[in-house]
């Protein structure tokens, strides 16, 4: 049974943000490869989005999203109050142009770019 | 404990009769899997609902910790 107060807070956030990403870590520092892939897609789409780091309350949030949208894994991308999906679905919808349509933006020409690999450590 | 790929495949096939299912181990560690599923039950469903069907089929394996991550790719046959 999910925490009622947390559930209400999550529902309010989903309603208040037309594009909302629940992710592990932050857009600047994703803590999971799947979350990073969704951030890269959203950056390529050049849309404004809200991002919530689920790691501080992972299990309570799993219980809440299981009740709200029958989905327990993160990342989760909500657009206009509806769960679109996790990384696999978001990438598939990006490739097919469905994501641009859902977001109401033009399909970008460039594919989402993986962050440049960190340069090798220099040992002086 | 690493997942038994054949068992995961059989579990999905049992939940979605008529489906063609392929399960691969993405990382070689047996707990990050990729399932490609084409099922007649997907007809007319949104992607997220298609994924919900697959995830529901293997939920027990997530709950007991056998699988940590399952990438899913779905298609109507």
N, CA and C atoms of all chains as a GROMACS GRO file, in nm:
protein
  603
    1UNK      N    1   0.085  -0.120   0.000
    1UNK     CA    2   0.000   0.000   0.000
    1UNK      C    3   0.088   0.124   0.000
    2UNK      N    4   0.070   0.210  -0.097
    2UNK     CA    5   0.156   0.327  -0.109
    2UNK      C    6   0.118   0.433  -0.006
    3UNK      N    7   0.217   0.513   0.030
    3UNK     CA    8   0.198   0.626   0.120
    3UNK      C    9   0.104   0.727   0.055
    4UNK      N   10  -0.009   0.755   0.122
    4UNK     CA   11  -0.112   0.839   0.060
    4UNK      C   12  -0.065   0.981   0.035
    5UNK      N   13   0.013   1.033   0.129
    5UNK     CA   14   0.061   1.171   0.115
    5UNK      C   15   0.159   1.183  -0.002
    6UNK      N   16   0.250   1.085  -0.011
    6UNK     CA   17   0.347   1.086  -0.121
    6UNK      C   18   0.276   1.068  -0.255
    7UNK      N   19   0.177   0.981  -0.255
    7UNK     CA   20   0.103   0.956  -0.378
    7UNK      C   21   0.035   1.085  -0.427
    8UNK      N   22  -0.023   1.159  -0.332
    8UNK     CA   23  -0.089   1.284  -0.371
    8UNK      C   24   0.013   1.384  -0.425
    9UNK      N   25   0.130   1.388  -0.362
    9UNK     CA   26   0.235   1.480  -0.406
    9UNK      C   27   0.278   1.445  -0.550
   10UNK      N   28   0.295   1.315  -0.575
   10UNK     CA   29   0.338   1.271  -0.708
   10UNK      C   30   0.230   1.304  -0.812
   11UNK      N   31   0.105   1.282  -0.776
   11UNK     CA   32  -0.003   1.312  -0.870
   11UNK      C   33  -0.007   1.462  -0.902
   12UNK      N   34   0.018   1.544  -0.800
   12UNK     CA   35   0.021   1.689  -0.823
   12UNK      C   36   0.136   1.728  -0.915
   13UNK      N   37   0.251   1.665  -0.895
   13UNK     CA   38   0.368   1.694  -0.980
   13UNK      C   39   0.340   1.655  -1.125
   14UNK      N   40   0.280   1.539  -1.142
   14UNK     CA   41   0.251   1.493  -1.279
   14UNK      C   42   0.152   1.588  -1.346
   15UNK      N   43   0.055   1.636  -1.269
   15UNK     CA   44  -0.044   1.727  -1.325
   15UNK      C   45   0.016   1.864  -1.357
   16UNK      N   46   0.115   1.905  -1.276
   16UNK     CA   47   0.169   2.041  -1.288
   16UNK      C   48   0.278   2.053  -1.394
   17UNK      N   49   0.338   1.940  -1.433
   17UNK     CA   50   0.449   1.944  -1.528
   17UNK      C   51   0.412   1.868  -1.654
   18UNK      N   52   0.404   1.939  -1.766
   18UNK     CA   53   0.358   1.871  -1.887
   18UNK      C   54   0.459   1.765  -1.934
   19UNK      N   55   0.587   1.786  -1.903
   19UNK     CA   56   0.687   1.683  -1.933
   19UNK      C   57   0.765   1.660  -1.804
   20UNK      N   58   0.750   1.540  -1.750
   20UNK     CA   59   0.810   1.512  -1.620
   20UNK      C   60   0.882   1.377  -1.624
   21UNK      N   61   1.008   1.380  -1.582
   21UNK     CA   62   1.088   1.258  -1.582
   21UNK      C   63   1.123   1.217  -1.439
   22UNK      N   64   1.084   1.097  -1.403
   22UNK     CA   65   1.132   1.036  -1.279
   22UNK      C   66   1.255   0.956  -1.315
   23UNK      N   67   1.366   0.986  -1.254
   23UNK     CA   68   1.492   0.924  -1.295
   23UNK      C   69   1.581   0.894  -1.175
   24UNK      N   70   1.681   0.811  -1.201
   24UNK     CA   71   1.782   0.786  -1.098
   24UNK      C   72   1.895   0.884  -1.120
   25UNK      N   73   1.914   0.974  -1.024
   25UNK     CA   74   2.013   1.079  -1.039
   25UNK      C   75   1.948   1.204  -1.095
   26UNK      N   76   2.030   1.292  -1.148
   26UNK     CA   77   1.982   1.419  -1.203
   26UNK      C   78   2.022   1.426  -1.350
   27UNK      N   79   1.957   1.517  -1.428
   27UNK     CA   80   1.996   1.530  -1.568
   27UNK      C   81   2.146   1.559  -1.583
   28UNK      N   82   2.200   1.636  -1.488
   28UNK     CA   83   2.344   1.667  -1.494
   28UNK      C   84   2.428   1.546  -1.458
   29UNK      N   85   2.376   1.464  -1.368
   29UNK     CA   86   2.453   1.348  -1.323
   29UNK      C   87   2.363   1.226  -1.307
   30UNK      N   88   2.324   1.165  -1.421
   30UNK     CA   89   2.239   1.046  -1.412
   30UNK      C   90   2.315   0.934  -1.341
   31UNK      N   91   2.242   0.857  -1.261
   31UNK     CA   92   2.306   0.750  -1.186
   31UNK      C   93   2.269   0.614  -1.243
   32UNK      N   94   2.215   0.612  -1.363
   32UNK     CA   95   2.174   0.486  -1.423
   32UNK      C   96   2.171   0.507  -1.574
   33UNK      N   97   2.216   0.408  -1.647
   33UNK     CA   98   2.226   0.421  -1.791
   33UNK      C   99   2.091   0.442  -1.859
   34UNK      N  100   1.987   0.379  -1.806
   34UNK     CA  101   1.855   0.394  -1.867
   34UNK      C  102   1.805   0.538  -1.848
   35UNK      N  103   1.826   0.592  -1.728
   35UNK     CA  104   1.787   0.731  -1.703
   35UNK      C  105   1.866   0.825  -1.794
   36UNK      N  106   1.994   0.796  -1.811
   36UNK     CA  107   2.077   0.881  -1.896
   36UNK      C  108   2.026   0.881  -2.041
   37UNK      N  109   1.980   0.766  -2.087
   37UNK     CA  110   1.932   0.758  -2.226
   37UNK      C  111   1.808   0.846  -2.245
   38UNK      N  112   1.721   0.848  -2.146
   38UNK     CA  113   1.600   0.931  -2.161
   38UNK      C  114   1.637   1.080  -2.155
   39UNK      N  115   1.730   1.114  -2.067
   39UNK     CA  116   1.777   1.254  -2.060
   39UNK      C  117   1.834   1.295  -2.196
   40UNK      N  118   1.913   1.208  -2.258
   40UNK     CA  119   1.972   1.241  -2.388
   40UNK      C  120   1.866   1.264  -2.494
   41UNK      N  121   1.762   1.182  -2.490
   41UNK     CA  122   1.653   1.200  -2.587
   41UNK      C  123   1.583   1.334  -2.562
   42UNK      N  124   1.554   1.364  -2.436
   42UNK     CA  125   1.485   1.490  -2.405
   42UNK      C  126   1.571   1.610  -2.442
   43UNK      N  127   1.702   1.600  -2.418
   43UNK     CA  128   1.791   1.709  -2.457
   43UNK      C  129   1.791   1.726  -2.609
   44UNK      N  130   1.789   1.615  -2.681
   44UNK     CA  131   1.786   1.623  -2.827
   44UNK      C  132   1.655   1.686  -2.876
   45UNK      N  133   1.548   1.664  -2.802
   45UNK     CA  134   1.419   1.722  -2.840
   45UNK      C  135   1.411   1.869  -2.806
   46UNK      N  136   1.503   1.914  -2.719
   46UNK     CA  137   1.507   2.054  -2.680
   46UNK      C  138   1.375   2.099  -2.618
   47UNK      N  139   1.320   2.017  -2.529
   47UNK     CA  140   1.197   2.056  -2.458
   47UNK      C  141   1.232   2.085  -2.312
   48UNK      N  142   1.148   2.168  -2.251
   48UNK     CA  143   1.162   2.189  -2.108
   48UNK      C  144   1.098   2.071  -2.037
   49UNK      N  145   1.166   2.023  -1.935
   49UNK     CA  146   1.108   1.912  -1.861
   49UNK      C  147   1.147   1.921  -1.714
   50UNK      N  148   1.062   1.867  -1.631
   50UNK     CA  149   1.095   1.856  -1.490
   50UNK      C  150   1.159   1.720  -1.467
   51UNK      N  151   1.252   1.714  -1.374
   51UNK     CA  152   1.317   1.587  -1.344
   51UNK      C  153   1.318   1.566  -1.193
   52UNK      N  154   1.285   1.445  -1.154
   52UNK     CA  155   1.283   1.411  -1.012
   52UNK      C  156   1.375   1.292  -0.989
   53UNK      N  157   1.466   1.310  -0.897
   53UNK     CA  158   1.557   1.201  -0.860
   53UNK      C  159   1.483   1.107  -0.765
   54UNK      N  160   1.467   0.983  -0.806
   54UNK     CA  161   1.389   0.889  -0.724
   54UNK      C  162   1.475   0.818  -0.620
   55UNK      N  163   1.606   0.829  -0.632
   55UNK     CA  164   1.693   0.748  -0.545
   55UNK      C  165   1.673   0.773  -0.396
   56UNK      N  166   1.649   0.899  -0.352
   56UNK     CA  167   1.631   0.917  -0.207
   56UNK      C  168   1.507   0.847  -0.152
   57UNK      N  169   1.412   0.813  -0.237
   57UNK     CA  170   1.289   0.748  -0.187
   57UNK      C  171   1.245   0.641  -0.284
   58UNK      N  172   1.339   0.556  -0.323
   58UNK     CA  173   1.314   0.462  -0.433
   58UNK      C  174   1.195   0.370  -0.406
   59UNK      N  175   1.196   0.301  -0.293
   59UNK     CA  176   1.090   0.202  -0.269
   59UNK      C  177   0.952   0.267  -0.251
   60UNK      N  178   0.940   0.375  -0.171
   60UNK     CA  179   0.809   0.440  -0.161
   60UNK      C  180   0.759   0.490  -0.297
   61UNK      N  181   0.850   0.540  -0.381
   61UNK     CA  182   0.806   0.590  -0.512
   61UNK      C  183   0.765   0.476  -0.605
   62UNK      N  184   0.834   0.362  -0.594
   62UNK     CA  185   0.793   0.243  -0.672
   62UNK      C  186   0.649   0.206  -0.638
   63UNK      N  187   0.618   0.208  -0.507
   63UNK     CA  188   0.483   0.170  -0.464
   63UNK      C  189   0.380   0.270  -0.516
   64UNK      N  190   0.418   0.398  -0.515
   64UNK     CA  191   0.326   0.502  -0.563
   64UNK      C  192   0.302   0.489  -0.714
   65UNK      N  193   0.409   0.473  -0.791
   65UNK     CA  194   0.388   0.466  -0.936
   65UNK      C  195   0.322   0.334  -0.976
   66UNK      N  196   0.343   0.230  -0.896
   66UNK     CA  197   0.272   0.105  -0.925
   66UNK      C  198   0.122   0.129  -0.919
   67UNK      N  199   0.079   0.210  -0.822
   67UNK     CA  200  -0.064   0.237  -0.807
   67UNK      C  201  -0.114   0.336  -0.912
   68UNK      N  202  -0.033   0.440  -0.938
   68UNK     CA  203  -0.079   0.545  -1.030
   68UNK      C  204  -0.082   0.495  -1.174
   69UNK      N  205   0.028   0.427  -1.214
   69UNK     CA  206   0.038   0.395  -1.356
   69UNK      C  207   0.080   0.252  -1.384
   70UNK      N  208   0.070   0.164  -1.284
   70UNK     CA  209   0.100   0.024  -1.305
   70UNK      C  210   0.240   0.005  -1.364
   71UNK      N  211   0.337   0.078  -1.309
   71UNK     CA  212   0.474   0.073  -1.359
   71UNK      C  213   0.567   0.096  -1.242
   72UNK      N  214   0.664   0.008  -1.224
   72UNK     CA  215   0.745   0.017  -1.102
   72UNK      C  216   0.892   0.046  -1.125
   73UNK      N  217   0.933   0.049  -1.251
   73UNK     CA  218   1.075   0.071  -1.274
   73UNK      C  219   1.098   0.214  -1.320
   74UNK      N  220   1.219   0.263  -1.296
   74UNK     CA  221   1.257   0.398  -1.337
   74UNK      C  222   1.370   0.388  -1.437
   75UNK      N  223   1.379   0.481  -1.532
   75UNK     CA  224   1.305   0.606  -1.546
   75UNK      C  225   1.160   0.587  -1.591
   76UNK      N  226   1.081   0.692  -1.567
   76UNK     CA  227   0.944   0.700  -1.617
   76UNK      C  228   0.924   0.841  -1.673
   77UNK      N  229   0.879   0.848  -1.797
   77UNK     CA  230   0.853   0.978  -1.858
   77UNK      C  231   0.702   0.999  -1.873
   78UNK      N  232   0.655   1.108  -1.811
   78UNK     CA  233   0.514   1.145  -1.819
   78UNK      C  234   0.500   1.265  -1.912
   79UNK      N  235   0.407   1.257  -2.004
   79UNK     CA  236   0.379   1.370  -2.092
   79UNK      C  237   0.229   1.398  -2.084
   80UNK      N  238   0.197   1.522  -2.047
   80UNK     CA  239   0.057   1.563  -2.030
   80UNK      C  240  -0.021   1.466  -1.941
   81UNK      N  241   0.043   1.429  -1.831
   81UNK     CA  242  -0.026   1.349  -1.731
   81UNK      C  243  -0.029   1.200  -1.757
   82UNK      N  244   0.023   1.156  -1.872
   82UNK     CA  245   0.020   1.013  -1.905
   82UNK      C  246   0.161   0.956  -1.904
   83UNK      N  247   0.175   0.836  -1.851
   83UNK     CA  248   0.304   0.769  -1.859
   83UNK      C  249   0.327   0.720  -2.002
   84UNK      N  250   0.437   0.770  -2.062
   84UNK     CA  251   0.472   0.719  -2.196
   84UNK      C  252   0.548   0.589  -2.182
   85UNK      N  253   0.642   0.584  -2.088
   85UNK     CA  254   0.718   0.462  -2.069
   85UNK      C  255   0.855   0.488  -2.013
   86UNK      N  256   0.937   0.384  -2.017
   86UNK     CA  257   1.076   0.393  -1.973
   86UNK      C  258   1.168   0.414  -2.092
   87UNK      N  259   1.295   0.384  -2.073
   87UNK     CA  260   1.395   0.414  -2.175
   87UNK      C  261   1.367   0.345  -2.310
   88UNK      N  262   1.328   0.219  -2.304
   88UNK     CA  263   1.306   0.145  -2.430
   88UNK      C  264   1.196   0.211  -2.513
   89UNK      N  265   1.085   0.240  -2.448
   89UNK     CA  266   0.971   0.297  -2.520
   89UNK      C  267   1.004   0.438  -2.567
   90UNK      N  268   1.068   0.516  -2.481
   90UNK     CA  269   1.100   0.654  -2.518
   90UNK      C  270   1.192   0.654  -2.641
   91UNK      N  271   1.290   0.565  -2.644
   91UNK     CA  272   1.381   0.561  -2.759
   91UNK      C  273   1.310   0.514  -2.886
   92UNK      N  274   1.225   0.414  -2.870
   92UNK     CA  275   1.149   0.367  -2.987
   92UNK      C  276   1.060   0.477  -3.041
   93UNK      N  277   0.996   0.550  -2.948
   93UNK     CA  278   0.905   0.657  -2.991
   93UNK      C  279   0.982   0.774  -3.050
   94UNK      N  280   1.104   0.794  -3.001
   94UNK     CA  281   1.189   0.897  -3.061
   94UNK      C  282   1.221   0.859  -3.206
   95UNK      N  283   1.265   0.734  -3.224
   95UNK     CA  284   1.304   0.689  -3.358
   95UNK      C  285   1.187   0.696  -3.457
   96UNK      N  286   1.068   0.669  -3.409
   96UNK     CA  287   0.954   0.664  -3.501
   96UNK      C  288   0.889   0.800  -3.521
   97UNK      N  289   0.933   0.901  -3.443
   97UNK     CA  290   0.872   1.033  -3.454
   97UNK      C  291   0.750   1.052  -3.365
   98UNK      N  292   0.707   0.942  -3.299
   98UNK     CA  293   0.588   0.953  -3.212
   98UNK      C  294   0.614   1.042  -3.091
   99UNK      N  295   0.740   1.045  -3.046
   99UNK     CA  296   0.771   1.126  -2.928
   99UNK      C  297   0.758   1.274  -2.961
  100UNK      N  298   0.811   1.314  -3.076
  100UNK     CA  299   0.800   1.454  -3.117
  100UNK      C  300   0.653   1.493  -3.125
  101UNK      N  301   0.573   1.402  -3.177
  101UNK     CA  302   0.429   1.428  -3.188
  101UNK      C  303   0.367   1.444  -3.049
  102UNK      N  304   0.402   1.354  -2.958
  102UNK     CA  305   0.346   1.360  -2.822
  102UNK      C  306   0.388   1.489  -2.752
  103UNK      N  307   0.510   1.533  -2.780
  103UNK     CA  308   0.562   1.653  -2.715
  103UNK      C  309   0.521   1.780  -2.788
  104UNK      N  310   0.469   1.764  -2.909
  104UNK     CA  311   0.429   1.880  -2.987
  104UNK      C  312   0.547   1.961  -3.038
  105UNK      N  313   0.657   1.893  -3.071
  105UNK     CA  314   0.774   1.964  -3.125
  105UNK      C  315   0.815   1.899  -3.258
  106UNK      N  316   0.906   1.968  -3.328
  106UNK     CA  317   0.960   1.914  -3.452
  106UNK      C  318   1.056   1.800  -3.420
  107UNK      N  319   1.056   1.699  -3.503
  107UNK     CA  320   1.155   1.592  -3.488
  107UNK      C  321   1.294   1.650  -3.517
  108UNK      N  322   1.387   1.642  -3.422
  108UNK     CA  323   1.522   1.694  -3.448
  108UNK      C  324   1.594   1.608  -3.551
  109UNK      N  325   1.687   1.672  -3.621
  109UNK     CA  326   1.760   1.596  -3.724
  109UNK      C  327   1.867   1.508  -3.662
  110UNK      N  328   1.927   1.559  -3.556
  110UNK     CA  329   2.037   1.483  -3.496
  110UNK      C  330   1.985   1.379  -3.399
  111UNK      N  331   2.046   1.264  -3.402
  111UNK     CA  332   2.013   1.160  -3.305
  111UNK      C  333   2.068   1.201  -3.170
  112UNK      N  334   2.006   1.152  -3.062
  112UNK     CA  335   2.061   1.185  -2.931
  112UNK      C  336   2.205   1.137  -2.919
  113UNK      N  337   2.286   1.222  -2.862
  113UNK     CA  338   2.429   1.191  -2.854
  113UNK      C  339   2.462   1.137  -2.716
  114UNK      N  340   2.540   1.034  -2.716
  114UNK     CA  341   2.592   0.989  -2.587
  114UNK      C  342   2.691   1.094  -2.539
  115UNK      N  343   2.694   1.114  -2.409
  115UNK     CA  344   2.790   1.209  -2.354
  115UNK      C  345   2.930   1.166  -2.392
  116UNK      N  346   3.014   1.264  -2.418
  116UNK     CA  347   3.151   1.231  -2.455
  116UNK      C  348   3.217   1.154  -2.343
  117UNK      N  349   3.291   1.050  -2.377
  117UNK     CA  350   3.357   0.974  -2.271
  117UNK      C  351   3.457   1.063  -2.197
  118UNK      N  352   3.468   1.038  -2.069
  118UNK     CA  353   3.562   1.116  -1.990
  118UNK      C  354   3.704   1.090  -2.040
  119UNK      N  355   3.787   1.193  -2.044
  119UNK     CA  356   3.925   1.170  -2.088
  119UNK      C  357   3.997   1.079  -1.991
  120UNK      N  358   4.093   1.005  -2.038
  120UNK     CA  359   4.165   0.915  -1.947
  120UNK      C  360   4.235   0.996  -1.838
  121UNK      N  361   4.246   0.932  -1.724
  121UNK     CA  362   4.313   1.000  -1.612
  121UNK      C  363   4.458   1.026  -1.645
  122UNK      N  364   4.501   1.143  -1.613
  122UNK     CA  365   4.642   1.175  -1.632
  122UNK      C  366   4.713   1.158  -1.499
  123UNK      N  367   4.814   1.081  -1.504
  123UNK     CA  368   4.892   1.066  -1.380
  123UNK      C  369   5.025   1.135  -1.400
  124UNK      N  370   5.044   1.237  -1.319
  124UNK     CA  371   5.166   1.317  -1.335
  124UNK      C  372   5.284   1.248  -1.268
  125UNK      N  373   2.148  -1.486  -0.804
  125UNK     CA  374   2.125  -1.602  -0.891
  125UNK      C  375   2.092  -1.555  -1.031
  126UNK      N  376   2.160  -1.612  -1.127
  126UNK     CA  377   2.135  -1.572  -1.266
  126UNK      C  378   2.003  -1.632  -1.315
  127UNK      N  379   1.940  -1.556  -1.401
  127UNK     CA  380   1.812  -1.602  -1.455
  127UNK      C  381   1.835  -1.713  -1.557
  128UNK      N  382   1.740  -1.802  -1.562
  128UNK     CA  383   1.740  -1.906  -1.665
  128UNK      C  384   1.667  -1.848  -1.786
  129UNK      N  385   1.744  -1.818  -1.891
  129UNK     CA  386   1.685  -1.750  -2.007
  129UNK      C  387   1.569  -1.830  -2.066
  130UNK      N  388   1.585  -1.962  -2.071
  130UNK     CA  389   1.480  -2.046  -2.129
  130UNK      C  390   1.354  -2.040  -2.043
  131UNK      N  391   1.373  -2.030  -1.911
  131UNK     CA  392   1.257  -2.025  -1.823
  131UNK      C  393   1.184  -1.892  -1.840
  132UNK      N  394   1.261  -1.782  -1.851
  132UNK     CA  395   1.199  -1.651  -1.871
  132UNK      C  396   1.120  -1.651  -2.003
  133UNK      N  397   1.182  -1.706  -2.105
  133UNK     CA  398   1.116  -1.714  -2.236
  133UNK      C  399   0.986  -1.795  -2.225
  134UNK      N  400   0.994  -1.909  -2.156
  134UNK     CA  401   0.876  -1.995  -2.141
  134UNK      C  402   0.767  -1.924  -2.061
  135UNK      N  403   0.808  -1.847  -1.961
  135UNK     CA  404   0.711  -1.774  -1.878
  135UNK      C  405   0.635  -1.672  -1.961
  136UNK      N  406   0.708  -1.601  -2.047
  136UNK     CA  407   0.642  -1.500  -2.132
  136UNK      C  408   0.551  -1.570  -2.234
  137UNK      N  409   0.600  -1.679  -2.290
  137UNK     CA  410   0.519  -1.752  -2.389
  137UNK      C  411   0.391  -1.807  -2.327
  138UNK      N  412   0.403  -1.850  -2.200
  138UNK     CA  413   0.285  -1.904  -2.132
  138UNK      C  414   0.182  -1.795  -2.106
  139UNK      N  415   0.232  -1.674  -2.074
  139UNK     CA  416   0.141  -1.564  -2.044
  139UNK      C  417   0.077  -1.507  -2.172
  140UNK      N  418   0.148  -1.520  -2.283
  140UNK     CA  419   0.100  -1.464  -2.410
  140UNK      C  420   0.099  -1.576  -2.515
  141UNK      N  421  -0.003  -1.659  -2.512
  141UNK     CA  422  -0.005  -1.773  -2.605
  141UNK      C  423   0.004  -1.726  -2.751
  142UNK      N  424   0.090  -1.793  -2.827
  142UNK     CA  425   0.106  -1.757  -2.967
  142UNK      C  426   0.218  -1.657  -2.991
  143UNK      N  427   0.278  -1.609  -2.882
  143UNK     CA  428   0.384  -1.508  -2.896
  143UNK      C  429   0.513  -1.571  -2.943
  144UNK      N  430   0.592  -1.493  -3.019
  144UNK     CA  431   0.728  -1.537  -3.045
  144UNK      C  432   0.819  -1.452  -2.958
  145UNK      N  433   0.904  -1.520  -2.884
  145UNK     CA  434   0.982  -1.455  -2.778
  145UNK      C  435   1.129  -1.488  -2.794
  146UNK      N  436   1.211  -1.385  -2.780
  146UNK     CA  437   1.355  -1.408  -2.779
  146UNK      C  438   1.410  -1.338  -2.655
  147UNK      N  439   1.488  -1.410  -2.577
  147UNK     CA  440   1.546  -1.350  -2.456
  147UNK      C  441   1.697  -1.363  -2.463
  148UNK      N  442   1.766  -1.252  -2.449
  148UNK     CA  443   1.912  -1.258  -2.449
  148UNK      C  444   1.967  -1.192  -2.323
  149UNK      N  445   2.084  -1.238  -2.285
  149UNK     CA  446   2.154  -1.183  -2.169
  149UNK      C  447   2.242  -1.069  -2.220
  150UNK      N  448   2.210  -0.948  -2.180
  150UNK     CA  449   2.279  -0.833  -2.238
  150UNK      C  450   2.419  -0.811  -2.183
  151UNK      N  451   2.438  -0.850  -2.059
  151UNK     CA  452   2.564  -0.814  -1.994
  151UNK      C  453   2.653  -0.933  -1.964
  152UNK      N  454   2.598  -1.054  -1.986
  152UNK     CA  455   2.676  -1.172  -1.954
  152UNK      C  456   2.672  -1.207  -1.806
  153UNK      N  457   2.593  -1.128  -1.729
  153UNK     CA  458   2.583  -1.154  -1.586
  153UNK      C  459   2.453  -1.224  -1.551
  154UNK      N  460   2.366  -1.240  -1.651
  154UNK     CA  461   2.244  -1.317  -1.627
  154UNK      C  462   2.133  -1.241  -1.559
  155UNK      N  463   2.153  -1.114  -1.525
  155UNK     CA  464   2.045  -1.042  -1.458
  155UNK      C  465   1.998  -0.917  -1.533
  156UNK      N  466   2.066  -0.883  -1.641
  156UNK     CA  467   2.019  -0.773  -1.727
  156UNK      C  468   1.982  -0.834  -1.862
  157UNK      N  469   1.854  -0.850  -1.883
  157UNK     CA  470   1.808  -0.926  -2.000
  157UNK      C  471   1.739  -0.836  -2.100
  158UNK      N  472   1.735  -0.883  -2.224
  158UNK     CA  473   1.657  -0.814  -2.326
  158UNK      C  474   1.559  -0.914  -2.386
  159UNK      N  475   1.432  -0.878  -2.385
  159UNK     CA  476   1.331  -0.965  -2.444
  159UNK      C  477   1.270  -0.896  -2.566
  160UNK      N  478   1.266  -0.968  -2.676
  160UNK     CA  479   1.197  -0.920  -2.794
  160UNK      C  480   1.073  -1.007  -2.811
  161UNK      N  481   0.958  -0.944  -2.808
  161UNK     CA  482   0.833  -1.019  -2.804
  161UNK      C  483   0.739  -0.970  -2.913
  162UNK      N  484   0.691  -1.062  -2.992
  162UNK     CA  485   0.584  -1.031  -3.087
  162UNK      C  486   0.466  -1.118  -3.048
  163UNK      N  487   0.353  -1.056  -3.019
  163UNK     CA  488   0.240  -1.133  -2.970
  163UNK      C  489   0.110  -1.084  -3.031
  164UNK      N  490   0.020  -1.178  -3.062
  164UNK     CA  491  -0.110  -1.137  -3.117
  164UNK      C  492  -0.188  -1.051  -3.019
  165UNK      N  493  -0.162  -1.069  -2.887
  165UNK     CA  494  -0.234  -0.990  -2.785
  165UNK      C  495  -0.200  -0.841  -2.791
  166UNK      N  496  -0.091  -0.806  -2.862
  166UNK     CA  497  -0.048  -0.666  -2.868
  166UNK      C  498  -0.132  -0.583  -2.964
  167UNK      N  499  -0.203  -0.651  -3.049
  167UNK     CA  500  -0.283  -0.582  -3.151
  167UNK      C  501  -0.370  -0.473  -3.088
  168UNK      N  502  -0.354  -0.351  -3.136
  168UNK     CA  503  -0.440  -0.242  -3.089
  168UNK      C  504  -0.399  -0.180  -2.956
  169UNK      N  505  -0.292  -0.232  -2.894
  169UNK     CA  506  -0.248  -0.176  -2.766
  169UNK      C  507  -0.138  -0.072  -2.787
  170UNK      N  508  -0.132   0.025  -2.695
  170UNK     CA  509  -0.021   0.120  -2.697
  170UNK      C  510   0.106   0.046  -2.655
  171UNK      N  511   0.221   0.105  -2.685
  171UNK     CA  512   0.347   0.040  -2.648
  171UNK      C  513   0.353   0.012  -2.499
  172UNK      N  514   0.309   0.112  -2.421
  172UNK     CA  515   0.322   0.093  -2.276
  172UNK      C  516   0.235  -0.023  -2.230
  173UNK      N  517   0.120  -0.040  -2.290
  173UNK     CA  518   0.036  -0.153  -2.250
  173UNK      C  519   0.097  -0.286  -2.296
  174UNK      N  520   0.162  -0.284  -2.412
  174UNK     CA  521   0.233  -0.405  -2.457
  174UNK      C  522   0.343  -0.442  -2.357
  175UNK      N  523   0.419  -0.339  -2.315
  175UNK     CA  524   0.525  -0.364  -2.218
  175UNK      C  525   0.468  -0.412  -2.085
  176UNK      N  526   0.353  -0.355  -2.046
  176UNK     CA  527   0.292  -0.397  -1.918
  176UNK      C  528   0.262  -0.546  -1.922
  177UNK      N  529   0.215  -0.595  -2.034
  177UNK     CA  530   0.184  -0.739  -2.044
  177UNK      C  531   0.310  -0.823  -2.024
  178UNK      N  532   0.420  -0.780  -2.086
  178UNK     CA  533   0.544  -0.857  -2.075
  178UNK      C  534   0.598  -0.850  -1.932
  179UNK      N  535   0.598  -0.729  -1.876
  179UNK     CA  536   0.650  -0.713  -1.740
  179UNK      C  537   0.566  -0.793  -1.640
  180UNK      N  538   0.433  -0.793  -1.662
  180UNK     CA  539   0.346  -0.866  -1.570
  180UNK      C  540   0.380  -1.015  -1.574
  181UNK      N  541   0.414  -1.063  -1.694
  181UNK     CA  542   0.444  -1.206  -1.709
  181UNK      C  543   0.567  -1.246  -1.628
  182UNK      N  544   0.663  -1.157  -1.616
  182UNK     CA  545   0.788  -1.193  -1.548
  182UNK      C  546   0.801  -1.127  -1.411
  183UNK      N  547   0.691  -1.072  -1.362
  183UNK     CA  548   0.695  -0.997  -1.236
  183UNK      C  549   0.757  -1.078  -1.122
  184UNK      N  550   0.722  -1.207  -1.116
  184UNK     CA  551   0.771  -1.289  -1.004
  184UNK      C  552   0.924  -1.294  -1.004
  185UNK      N  553   0.984  -1.291  -1.123
  185UNK     CA  554   1.130  -1.300  -1.132
  185UNK      C  555   1.197  -1.168  -1.093
  186UNK      N  556   1.123  -1.057  -1.106
  186UNK     CA  557   1.173  -0.929  -1.054
  186UNK      C  558   1.161  -0.928  -0.903
  187UNK      N  559   1.046  -0.974  -0.856
  187UNK     CA  560   1.018  -0.968  -0.713
  187UNK      C  561   1.116  -1.053  -0.633
  188UNK      N  562   1.158  -1.165  -0.691
  188UNK     CA  563   1.251  -1.249  -0.614
  188UNK      C  564   1.397  -1.214  -0.644
  189UNK      N  565   1.417  -1.108  -0.725
  189UNK     CA  566   1.553  -1.058  -0.744
  189UNK      C  567   1.633  -1.132  -0.852
  190UNK      N  568   1.569  -1.226  -0.922
  190UNK     CA  569   1.641  -1.299  -1.026
  190UNK      C  570   1.683  -1.204  -1.138
  191UNK      N  571   1.593  -1.114  -1.173
  191UNK     CA  572   1.622  -1.018  -1.280
  191UNK      C  573   1.629  -0.878  -1.220
  192UNK      N  574   1.728  -0.804  -1.258
  192UNK     CA  575   1.737  -0.664  -1.214
  192UNK      C  576   1.686  -0.571  -1.322
  193UNK      N  577   1.711  -0.606  -1.446
  193UNK     CA  578   1.670  -0.518  -1.555
  193UNK      C  579   1.626  -0.603  -1.673
  194UNK      N  580   1.518  -0.563  -1.732
  194UNK     CA  581   1.470  -0.631  -1.852
  194UNK      C  582   1.433  -0.525  -1.955
  195UNK      N  583   1.511  -0.521  -2.061
  195UNK     CA  584   1.474  -0.434  -2.172
  195UNK      C  585   1.371  -0.508  -2.254
  196UNK      N  586   1.271  -0.437  -2.301
  196UNK     CA  587   1.165  -0.502  -2.376
  196UNK      C  588   1.148  -0.432  -2.509
  197UNK      N  589   1.135  -0.511  -2.613
  197UNK     CA  590   1.100  -0.456  -2.743
  197UNK      C  591   0.980  -0.537  -2.791
  198UNK      N  592   0.873  -0.469  -2.822
  198UNK     CA  593   0.751  -0.540  -2.857
  198UNK      C  594   0.710  -0.508  -3.000
  199UNK      N  595   0.639  -0.601  -3.058
  199UNK     CA  596   0.582  -0.579  -3.190
  199UNK      C  597   0.458  -0.666  -3.204
  200UNK      N  598   0.359  -0.615  -3.275
  200UNK     CA  599   0.247  -0.702  -3.312
  200UNK      C  600   0.298  -0.787  -3.427
  201UNK      N  601   0.262  -0.914  -3.432
  201UNK     CA  602   0.317  -1.001  -3.537
  201UNK      C  603   0.264  -0.965  -3.676
   0.00000   0.00000   0.00000
